[in-house]
Amino acid sequence: MKVILNKNEIQIFRGATVSDLVLAYSERSHKMLKQGKLCVYDRFGNLTEPDGPVYDGQLFWLKRADSA
């Protein structure tokens, strides 16, 4: 399935989590997410949990935790 993260289209497997999506996008960003330095927001500006589900066509944004 296709999901957008920071304007980049990512091909990800069905059943993936937000954390899986960030890992597919960037190992560095994934590490920062795990350390609490980055947060993931949906297209409505809602903070998402790393273990939350990802669905085809969704849009997410990564932001630094201190600027969120």
N, C-alpha and C positions, 0 to 999 in steps of 0.2 A: 504494500500500500504506500501511498505518497503522503507525506506530511511536510509542512513548511516550518523551518526553524530559522529565525533571523534572515528571512528572505531567501533561504536556501532550501531547495526541494530535496528531501531525504527519502530514499526508498527504505522502508523498514518492514519487518515481518509482522504478521497479524499476532495480536496478543502482547505486543511490545508495551513497555512502560515508558514514562517520561524520561527516566534514567537511561533506558536503552536508547532512546532517541538522541539524547545528548551525547552518549558514547559514540553513536554512529556519526554524529556531527564532528566531534573533536574529543580526543582523549584528554587533552589539557582542560577543556571546559568541564568534562565529566569529573575530573579530579577536583576542580574548584567547586563544583556543585556538591560533591560529597563532603568537602571541607566547610561548606556553608558560606562560601564566598560568592556564589552565584545563585540566583533564583530563576525559576521558569514561570512565565505568565502566559495565559491563553490570550486569544484575540480580544477578549473583553476586558483584559487587565486584571483578571483574577489570578492570584498565586496558586500554582499547582503543586501537588506533592510529587516527589520523585518516583514513588511507587504507583502513581495514578495511571490509568489506561490511556492509550493513544489510539485514535480512530482515523480512518482514511479521510484526508482532506482538511485535517485540523491545522491551525496556525498557532505557533508558539514564539515567544521572545525570551531571550536570556538577558538578564540584567544583573549588575553587581548588587550584592546584598546590602551594601552600605548606601546605595543610591536609590534603593527600592522604596 
